[in-house]
Amino acid sequence: MPLFRKNKSTSDRDQNVSQEERIKENTKRWLHSESDQANAKSDDQGDMTPSSARPHQTAAQPTEGKTSTNRTPGKTPQPSVHKSTAQTTSPKPAAAATESSSSEDLTNDSHTTSSNQHRPSEPDSAPENKSKQRDGSSWEDYSDQLESVDPLLDCLVLLSKHYNNPYTAEGILSGLPTSAEGMTPSIFTRAANRIGFVSRFVKRPLNKIAQELMPLVLLLKGKNACVLLRIDTQADSVTLLMPESGAGEVTMSLAELEAQYSGYCFFIRPQFRFDKRSGFEAEQESHKHWFWGTLSASWRIYRDVFIASLLINVFALASPLFVMNVYDRVVPNNAFETLWVLAAGVSVVYFFDFLLRILRAYFIDIAGKKSDILISSNIFSRVNNITMASRPRSVGGFAKNLQDFDSIRDFITSASITTLVDIPFMFLIVAVIYMIGGPLGLIPIVTIVAVLVYSFAIQKPLKRSIEEGQKTAVQKNAVLIESLSNAESVKLNNAQGALQQNWEQAVGNIADWGLKTRQLAQSCSSFAMVAQQMTTVAMVVFGVYMISEREMSMGALVACVMLTGRALAPMAQFAALAARYNHAKSAFDGINSIMASPVEQPDDVKFVHRDRFDGSFEFENVAFSYPDQDQNAVSAINLKIKTGDKVAIIGRIGSGKTTLGKLMMGLYEPKEGSVRIDGIDLRQINPVDLRRNIGAVSQDVTLFYGSIKDNISFGVPFVDDQAIVRAADLSGVSEFANLRAAGLDSIVGERGHHLSGGQRQSVAIARALLFDPSILILDEPTASMDNTTETRMRRRLAKIMQDKTLILITHKSSMLDLVDRLIVMDSGRIVADGPKEHVFEALRQGKLKVS
């Protein structure tokens, strides 16, 4: 069973339909067109294609010094490199045949190896590593397996550094759909846009690329990529940034690059941003609005819809004019030839009317689908990026607000758009009625005005009833989510009756407001229908008088009546349109408030990016209170934790221990003072970079539906099975996983309910240890474990803590063997801080006053 699955809907989220299709097609060509050529290459041919061209590359690589959690560059044979800067590394070449066989072995192994064995084959693409045996005693033995080479992502990292706006790979990938294949060209466009670049995927030969367009990203054969800095036509050479060489420049001949170039590239430039002084910042932000900005991207489609609607309404004149001519000319004169000519002509018009209606519906669906995908992606991305302090109090209500996006989707993809487009053309038809029937054209105008007045008169009560119904629906959904999430507690406390009462009250309230909404909408529809019928009667009555005075013909009267029905048709749908609009408007306001919430990674903030932190923390006069709480959770916190310290935070419940851990992880910002890591304020650091360096176990462990292995590697797109097995061994997960037939592929269920509390904590510890972080923050990591399991866990943790900073939050005295320093908290303040023995002695002697 594959560990990772492909995301099949990724390319549907690009900003332009034509761009999307082009990227799809070009991506397929780039991924597959060169496979036959690559297999046919001889061993002595210069090759830039890395053995890491596969998604699951795990080439062994010796590690020196301190292990880093950074992305490990792949070993790419570079026999064609002539010279490089001092920063460039020159990996040793390997035979092409060896590379190919190694690639196949590794790829097959990653997909066919049984999950309880997890024994990936050792790569043989690096001969110098064959003699090195892994004994599993150090994380360095597995550091090369944690992440696979991703050329496009690495190129984007290099470009961000080139333009003095550096991002780490994790910071770029955060929030983007990822798969084991790594970054694809379609994802590259989205990733570049997120970090302030504008990119365009094109097919262009090297000799057609202007110097002014550089630097740009070249897609090479073998699914590799590089950054082209410049071309020296006189020296017949090029200067590149290769992902394998770090940040060093590589120079090679133009002919060698052309031999490896796939023909596809990305033109990429930083997006110019107005600052606050210019006064255009607000205008620039308006173009990025989650809803209007997305709809405006489809303006060409809506333009075509408008043109099609214009032609459809013009064609609608054909039938009345046909009938008028038959009555006035064909019937009196028995002109059968004229009849057939008119019939043929109107049939042709009807045929094109049919085609235009099909095309209009298709265009509306295409624009709606495109907007739906983009807006849904933006909403979900925003929800995941909202700060913890800004999250709504009710998860159920929050979910209901997001579900209400369906109302917006229905409005922009249903007949509502057709009705809106047809409304302006009513006056075109009324003008034709006036041309044919003279004063009769005033009658439909009066009807239109009357229907509009009535519709606007009921808008206020209609809007109120819809909004009240929406509010009650939010509460109903909150009751539902809360009862389903805590079904066991509901049964243990016999609380079904209380929840049933809340549910029935909410449902009854929704029914009342829904009834009022339907009555108001129905009254408007009924008024429009009666008005349309009375208009027909008035047209016939006044028309007869005009015929008697020879001011119009019988055919003209029939045509005017038919045109009146066509002109008033949109008004009959106006009531339903008003109801749908109010539903969509209410949903829009709810989602808009969510989209306006503060986020952890604002677009206008440039964070300090660091690949690794040493692990020193400093609190300076920190005070913090949770949202909607008047009392501070912690106050006047002044604290220093040095790199490598082993610290335990103890105290009574509610004393602020967990809050300190959350502040260290950047989940919340202090209300007063500052929290620094390695001397840098946490507010200046990208949260993704910070949490990548922290192995955290929260007090309330939450697992997600999937296998044990999926939960250990949760949020990590590229990880080798051997690293997962290593983390499972260290955390004790292997002890209970090996007792199951499926091993690490055993399904844990939603929220991990198939596992016990202690087993869930073991999985959470494995997740925290996966990347060998330099900092561990463990909040009650063994609270649900028995004494024997806890003892084993404590021994394992003691072996890997030697060079790490440990912050342990616990009530168990047995876990204090892991630390040498104690911090005692009481009522949100630090009452003691010092060596473990001294604090224990002070507590025994009663020198510390703890409530």
N, C-alpha and C positions, 0 to 999 in steps of 0.2 A: 504493500500500500504506500503510495507516495506520501511523504511527510508534508509537502506543501502543494497547494492546488493553484492553478492559474486563475487569474481574475479575467473573465471573458468580457466584462462590460467596460473595461478601462477606456478603450479608445473611443467609446461613445460620448465621452465627457469633454471632448475638445471644443474650442470656442467657435469653430466655423465648420459648416457641413462639408464644403468642398475641401477645406484643409483636412478635415477628418478622414474623408475617403482617400485623399492623396497619401496621408500618413499611413493608413492601413495598407494600401497597395505597395508603397515604397518599403514599408517595414517587412512585408512578406518577401519582397525581392531581396532585401538586404540580408534577411535571415537564411534564405534558402538558395539564392541564385548561384552562390559561390561554393556550395558544398562539394559538387563534383570536381571543380578545379582544385579545391584544397586537398582532396583525397589523391589527386593525380600528381601532386608536386613531388619532385625528386628530393632526396635527402640533402643533396649538396646545394639546393637552391636557397638563396637568402630568404628568410621568412620572418616576418614580424608577428605572425599569428601566435598568440600564447596558448599554452595548454589549458589555460583557464577560460577558453572560449565557451566551455560548457557552463551551464548554470550552477552545477554542483561541484565546482573545482575546489579541491582541498589539498593542493600540492604541499608536501612537507617542506618546511623551511626552518633552518636552525635559528634559535633565538638566543640573543646575547643580552646580558644585563637584565634590567627590570622588564617584566612582561607588560605590554600595553594592550589596552582593549581597543586600540585603533584598528581601522580596517587594514588588513594585511595585503599589500600589493602582490599581485601574482608574479611569478617568475616567467618572464617573456623572453624567448630567445631573440637577440638583437644582433645578428651577424652583419646587418646592413648599416649599422650606426657607424659613422666615420669619426665623429668627435662629439664631445659633450662638455658641459660646464663642470666645475668642480663638485657641484652638488649631485651630479648624475651618477647613478649606480649602474653597473654593467653586469647583468646576470649572465651566467654561463649558458651557452647554447646547448640544446639537446637535439638528438636526431629526430627528424620528422616522424619516422616510423614509430619510434618509441613513444613520442608524444601522442600519436593517434591511438596506439593500443592502450596506453594508459588512460586516455580520455574515455575510450569505450568501456574499460573495466570499471572506472569510477562511476560513470553514468549509470551503467547497468546495476552496479552494487547499491547505489543510493535508492533504486526503485524496487529491487527484488529481495534485498536482505530482510529476513524476518525481524519483526520489531522486538521480540524478546532477546534476540542475539545482539543486534546492533554492533556488528563487527565490520565496519567499512574497510575495504581493501586499501592497503598502503600504496600511495602513488609512487610510481617509479620514474617520474619525469625528471627528477633531480638526482642524478647518480651520487652526488656527494652526500646525500642524506640516507642512502641505503644502509649504511653501516650503523646509523644511529638507532638504538633501540629505545622505545618508550617504556618506561617503567611505571608511568602514572603517578609519580611522586610529586610532580610539579605541574602547575597550570601551564607552564611554558611548553610542556609536551603537546598541548592541545590548542595553543593560541592561534596557530595557523588555520585551525578548522572552524573557528567561530564565525568567520564571514568569508564569503566568496568574492572573487574579483568582479567588479561591476564597472566596465570601462566608461560608459556614459555618465554614470554617477561620479566617477573619479574626475572626468573631464569637467563636470559642472563645479566640483569642489575647486579644481585648479583655476577655473575662470573667476570664481568668486574671490579667490586670493589675488588674481591678476588685477581685478578692478577694485582692490582695497576694501572689499566687503566680505571678509572670509566667513564661510560656513563649513561646518563639519558635515560628513556624509549623513550622520544620524539626524542632524538638524534639517537637512534638505528633505530627507525621506519622511520625516515626522508628519503623520496625518495623510500620507499618500497611499493608495492601494499598492501593495507590493506582492511579489511572488518570487519563487525560487529562480526564475529566469533573470531577475535583476531588473534594472530600469530599461524600458523599451522606448523607442522614439516617441510614441504617443504620450507616455508618462513624462518624458524629458521636457516636452513643451509645458506641461502643467508645473513641473518642478521649477523650471527656469522662471516662469511667471511669478511663482510664489516668492522667490528671493530677489525679485526686482529686475529680471531680464525679459526682453522680448525676443522670441526665437521664431524661426521659419525653417521648415524642413523642405529641402529642394534636392533635385538631381542636377548636378552641375559638374562638368569636367574641370580638372585642375587649371588648364590653360584658359578657362573662361572666368576664373574667380579673380576679381579685382583686389588689389592690395588694400584698398580702403575698407573692404569688408572683413578684414582680419583684425583680431583673432576669430576663428570659427572652429567648429567641431567637425572633424572628418570621420565618417564611418568606414572602417577598414574591413577587409575580408576576414572571415573567421570570427565575425561578431566582436571585433575589437574596435577601438576608437582612439583618437588623439586630438590635441588642440593644435591647429596650424597657426603659428604666430606670424610668419612672413615667408615670402618666396624671393630668393635672390636669383633673378634670371641670368645675370652676368656670370655668377659662379655656378649656375645650374644646381643650386642647393636649396634646401628648405630648413626652417627652424621650427621644431615641434616641442610641445609639452606632452610627454608620454606618461600615462598614469603609473606605469611600472617604475619610472625614474623619479618619483616624488615630485618635487617642484623644479627639478633641473631641466634646462633646455637641451634638446638633442638635435644635432645637425646631421642631415643625410642628403644624398643626391636626390634630385627631382625624379629621376627615372626609377629609383628604388621605391619612392613613395607612390608613384603612379602605378607600379606593379601591385601594390597592396591596397590602393584606394578602390572602394566599391562603387564610387560614382555618386554617393549620397552624402549630404552634409547639412549641418545646421548653421544658418546665419544667426548670430546672436549679438545683442547689444543691450547695455544697461538702459532701463527705462528712466527717462528724465522725470524727476519729481519736483514739483513746486514746493517751496517752503512757505512758512507763514507770512513772510514779508511780502511775497508776491501778490497775495490776495486771490490767487487762483487755486489755492489748495482745496477749498470747498468744491469748486467746479470739477477738479480732478477726481475727488472722492465720489462725486455724484455719478460719474461714469462707472464706478465700481459697485454701485448699489446691487445688493444680492438679487433683487427682482427686476428693477427697471434696467439696470445695466445688462442683465442677461437677455431680456426681451429686445433691447436695442441691437443686440448682436444679430438678431434675425430680421432686421428692418427690411432687408431686400426681399425676404419671403413675404412679409406682410404687404410690401409694395405690390408684389405680384397678385396677392389676394385682393387688394383694392382694385387693381386693373381688371381682374377677372370678374369682380362684383359689378364693376361699371358696365362691362360687356353683357353680363347676365341680365342686368336691369334694362339695358337697351334692347336686348332680345325679347324681354318681356312685353315690349310694345308690339311685337309681331302679331300675336294672336288677336288682340283687339282691332288692330288695323286691318288684318285679314278679314275678320267678321264684318267690319264696317264696309269694306269694299265689296264683299259678297252681297250684303244687303242693298247697297246703293247702286252698284253697277252690274253685277252678274245676274242677280235675280230679275230686275226689271227688263233686262235685255237678253236674257237666256244665253249669256256669253259663256258657254261651257269651256271653250278653249282658254279664255281668261281665267276661269275657275281652276283649271288644272295647272296653269302656270303659277297662279297664286299659291295653290296647294303645294306644288313642288318647292317653291321658294320658301314658304314657311316651314316645310319639312326640313330643308337644309338648315334653317335657323335653329330649329329644335335640336337637330343633331349636334350642332356646335354648342348649343346651350347645355346639352347633356355632357359633352366633353369638358366644358368649362366648369360645370358644377363638380364633376369628378376631380378635376385638377385643383379646384379651390379647396375642396375637402382634404385632398392629399397634402396640399401646402400647409393648411392649418394643422393637420396631424403631425407633419414633419416639424414645423416650428414648435408645436406643443411638446412633442417628444424630446426635442433638443433642449428646450427650456426646462422641461420636467427633470431631465437627467442632471443638467448643470445646477439647477436650483436645489434639487434634493442633495446633491453632493456638497454644495456650499453650506447648506443648512447643517448636515451631519458633521461636516468638518468644523463648523463654527461651534456646534454643541460640544464636541470633544475638546475644543480649545478654550472654552469659557473658564474663567478662574473659579476656584472652589468657593470663594466668597460671594460670587455672583450667581451661583446656581439656585434655581427656585427651591422653595421649601418642600414642595410636594413633587415626588417623582411621577406619580400618576397624572397630576395636572400638567406637568412638563411634557409628558408623553402625549397627552391629549392635544396640547397646543401644536405639537409637531404633526400629529395625525390630521389636524385640520388643514394641513397643506393640500389634502385631497380636494377640498373645496376650491382652492386656488387653481389646482390642476384642471378640475372639471370646467372651471370658468374659461380658462385660456385654450382649452382643447375642444369644447363642446360647441353646440349651435349658438351659444352666446356670442361668439366672435362673428358668426355669420349675420346674426341679427344686428349687432352693432354696426357692421359694415353696410348693411342694407338700409339702415335708418336715414342716412343723408340722401339716398337716392329716392326717397319718397317724394321729395320736392321736385325731382326731375319728372316723375310720372304726373304729379299734380300740374306741372307746367304744360305737359302734353294734353292733359284734360282741359286746361284753360284754352289751349290752341284749338281744340276740337269743339268744345262745348261752351266756350266763353264763360259766362257767370257761373256755370255749374262747377267750375274749378274752385269756387269759394267754399262749397259745402264740405269737401274732405278736409280743407284747411281748418274749418271750425271744429270738425270731429277730432283731428289730430291735437289741436290745442286743448280741447276738453279732456281727452284721455291723458295728456301730459299733466294737466292741472290736477286731476284726480290722483294720478300716480305719485306726484310729488307731495300731495296732501297726506298720503298714508305712509310716506317714507319714514317719518319720525317714529310713529308707533311700531312700524314694521322693524326698523332698526333696533329699537329697544327690546322687542320680543325676541329677536334673533340673538342679541347679545346676552340677554338673561338666560336664554336656553343654552348658549355656549358656556356660560359660567357654571351652570348647574351640571352640564355634561363633563366639565373638567373635574368637578367634585365627585361625580359618579365614577369617573375613571380612576380617581385617586383611591376611592374606597375599594374598587375592584383590584387594583394593583397591590394595595396593602394587604388585602385578605388573601390573595393568591400567594404572595411572597411569604406570608407568615401563617400558612394553613395549619401547621403543627401547633403553634401557640394558640390559635383560635380554638382548636379542638380541646387542647389541654385546659383552657380557661372557660370552656362552654360559652364562648363569646359570639356564637353564630347569630343569636337573636339580636344583639346590639348592632352587628354589621348588617343584618337583614333589614333592620329599621332604617339605618342610614341609607341603604340601597333603595328601599322603597320610597323614601322621602325624595331622594334625588330623581328617581324615575318618574314619580308623580309630578314633580315640579317641571321636569323636561316635557312631559306630556301636555301640561297646561300651557306652557309657553309655545310648544309646537302647534297646538290647536289654534292659538291666537294668530300665530304666524301664517298658518294655512288659510285661516278665515280672511285675513287681510289680503293675502296674495290672490285668493279666489275671488274676492270682491272686485279687485282691479281687473282680473281676467274677464269676469262677467260684465263689468262696465264697458270694457273695450269691445266685447262681442256684441252687446246690445247697441252700442254706439255705431259699430260697423253696419249692423242690420238696418238701423234707422237711417243711416247715411244712404244706403241703397234705395230705401223707400223715398227719401227726399229727392235723390237724383232722378228717379223715375217720374215722380209727380211733377217736378219743375221741368223735366225734359219733355213731358207730354205737352205742357203749355208752350214750350219753345217750338215744338214740332207743329203745333196748331197755328202758330204765328209764322211758320216757315223760316224760323231762325236756325234750325238744325234738322238733319235727316234722321230717319229711323236707325240707320246703321251707326250714325254718330252717337245716338243715345245708348245703343247697346255697347259700343266701344267704350264710352265714358263709364258705364256701370262696371264693365270688366276691369278697366284701369283703376277705378276706385277701390275695388276689392284687392287689387295688387298693391296699391299704395298703402292701404291700411293693414295689410298682412303683418308687417313688423310690429305694429301697435298691439296686435292681439297677443304677441309674445313678450310685450314690454313688461307685463306684470311678473311673469316668471323670470324674466331677465333681472328685474329689480330685486326679487327675492334671492336669486343666485348671487347677484352683486353684493348684497348685504352679508350673506354667508361668507363670501370670499373676502370682503372687506374686514369682517370681524376676525377671520383667520389670519389675514395679512397683518393686522395690528398686533395680534398675539405673537406671530413669528418675528415681526419687525422688532418687537421689544427684546426678543431673544438674540436676534442678530446685532442689536445695539449694545449688548452686554459686554463688559470688559473681557479681554482675552489674555491668555498667557503670553502669546507671541504676536504682538501688534505689528502691522506692516511697516509702521513708521519708526520702529525702535531698532537700533543696531546693537545687538548683544555682543558681549565679549565671548568669543568661542575658544574653548580649550579642550584638547583631546583627553587630558587626564588631570585629575586633581590629587594633590598629596593627602588631603584629608584633615586639615586644621580648620576649626570653627571658632568664631568669636561672636558673642552676643554683647551688644553695647546699649544699655538702658532700654531694653526691649519690653514693650507692653503690647498685648494683643487681646482682642475680644472677638468672639465669633459673631457672624451676622445676626442681627435681631436680638443680641444679648447686650444688656447694659453693663454687666459686671465683667471685668477683665478676666480672661482665663489665666494669663500670666502677667506679672508686673515687675518692673525694676530688675530685669534679668541682666546680669553682667557675668559673662562666662567665657573662658578660653579653654579650648580643647586642642592639644597639639597633635601633630601627625604621629600616628602609631599609638596614641593613648587608648587604653581599654577602660571605658567609663560606663558605670551603671547609674541610671537615674531611678531612684526609689521614692516612695511616698504613698500616702493614702489615696484612695480613689478620688478623682476630681481635683487632684493637687496640681495638675498641669504637666504631667510627665509626657503624655502622648502629644500634647500641643507643642512641646519643644521639638519633638521629632518631626512633626509636620512642618514646623518653621524651618528646620534644617533642610528638608527636602524641597522647599520652595512651594509647597502646596498652598500656603497662605503668606501674605506679607504682613509684617508687624505694623501695628497702628502707630507706634512710637519706636524710635531707635532703629538699629540696623543689625542684620545678621550677615556675617562675612564668612566666606570659605577661601582659604589661602590668601586672605587679605582683600578679596574682591567681594563687593556687596552682591548678594544673591539676585537683586533686582537687575543687575547688569549682565547676568549670565543667562544664556539660553537654557530654559528648563530641561530641554531634551538632553543637552550636554551634561547638566548637573545630575540628572537621574540616571543617566547611563553609567555614571561613576559611583552610584550608590546602590548597594544591594539592600533592599528594604523588605521587611516583613511587617505588615500592619497587624493591629490588634484583632481586627475582624477580617479573617482570611476569606476571600471570595474567589472561587474558581469559575471557569466558563465551560459551557458545553463543549465536549471534545474528549480526546484521550489524555492520559496522564502526560504523555510526551508533548502534546500540543500545549498543555498548560505550563509545562516547564519552559518551553521555548516561546511562550506567549508574547506577541509583539516583536519577535525577532524573525525577520524574513530569511536570513541566511545563517544556518547553524548546522554543524555536523552531528550525526548521531552519537559519535564518541564523546563529544562534549556534553551531550545530554546525559549519557550513561555516567559520566564522571560526576556531574552534579547530582544525579540520582543516588549514586553510591555515597557521596559525602553527606547528603541530607537524610539518608535512611529510607528513601523512597523505594530503592531496589529490594529492600527486605520484604515489603508487602506486595510489590508489583510482581516479583518473581513467583509468588504463590498463585498468581492468576494465569489462566491459559493464554490470555492476550498480552500479558506482560505490560510494558509501558504503553501499549496501544489500548489498554482497557479504558472504556468510557467512564467518565466521572459523573455524568449527568449535569443538569442545570444547577448552578451554584455549588457543584461538587457534592450533591446529596448522596451519591453512591459511596462516598468515603466518610470515614469517621472524622471527628474534629482534629485528632492528632495527625491523621494521615493528610488531611488538608494542609495542616501547618507544615508537614514535611515537604509537600509539593511546593508550598510558598517559599520555603528555605532553599529548595533546589533552584527555583526560579531566581532567587536573589544571588545565588552563588554561580550562576551559569557563566557570567562574563568575568569572573575573578575581579570584582570591584575592589577599589582601594579603601572604600568606606562601607561599613555595614551598620545599618540602623535596624535593630530587632526589637519589636514591641511585643512583649509576652510571647516569644517564639515557641515556648513549650507549655503553654497554659493548659492545653488539652491532652498532653502526653502523660503516659504512666511513668513511674519512677525509672523503670528499666530502660525504656525508650529515651527518656530524658538524659539518663546517664550516658548512653551511647552517643546521643546528639552532642552532649557537652564535650565529650572526648574528641569527636570529629572536628567540632568548631575550634577547639583549642589548638589543633594541629595546623590549621590554616590561618590563624589570627596573628601570627608573629609579625608580619609586616603591614598590618592593616589597622585602620582606625575603627574601633568598635564602640558604638553607643547602644547599650543594652537597657531596655526599659522592662522591668520585671518586678513581681511580688515574691518570687521564689528565691529563698536564700541560697539554695543549692546552685543556682546559675551564677552566683556572684564569684564562683571560683574562676570565671573567665576574665574578671576585671581586677584592676589594682587601684581603682579610684571610684569613690562614691559621691554622688550628688543627691542630697536629700531635699525634696520639695514639699511645701505645705502651703495650701491656700494660694497657689499661683506664684509663690516666691521660693527662692533658694535659701534654705536655712542652714545647710551644711555642705561643704565641698572640700574634699581632701583625700588622702590615702585611705584605703579601705579599713585598715586596722585602727587608725585614729578615729574615724567616724564611728566605727563599731564601739570603740571604747567610750566615746562621748555619749552615745546612745545608752550604753549600759549604766553609765554614771548619772544619767538624767540631766546632762548639761545642755541637751538640745530640747527646746520646747516645741513639741509637735502636737497639733490638735488631735 
